[in-house]
Structure formats: structure tokens, C-alpha cells
Amino acid sequence: TTYSSHFTKPQAGKQMHVIIVNNKRTEQLAQDDFRSSLKCIRCAACFNTCPVYRRSGGHSYH
């Protein structure tokens, strides 16, 4: 997920189009098993406890 805040308003005489991509997040929110995954902000704090990350040395994540 990415949050961008560098857009304020369209330039004078121009239009700005905003595209919002849901990627089925609404469906994930409805399922208990996947709801917590929507809280991930990709900070990588969980990597040290991830068995896949520990086994691969992290190369598959870079």
C-alpha cells in the first residue's frame, strides 16, 4: 500500500484524475482470516519472526 499526499489540487485550467484501486480489499475485510492483513504498512518489523524470511536470509524479499 502506498499513501501519497503530494497532490493538492489541479493546476489552473487543467484536470486531475484520481484512480482508486481496491484490489478486493473489501472482500478481505469481510473475512476474519484476512482482516488483519489489511493493517500491514510494510514496515518489515515482522521479518525477524517470519520463518520464511529467517530461512531464506531475506533475499526473496529484496
Summary of the structure (lengths in Angstrom):
residues: 62
radius of gyration: 17.7
end to end distance: 16.6
largest distance: 54.9
contacts: 68
relative contact order: 0.11
helix: 40%
strand: 0%
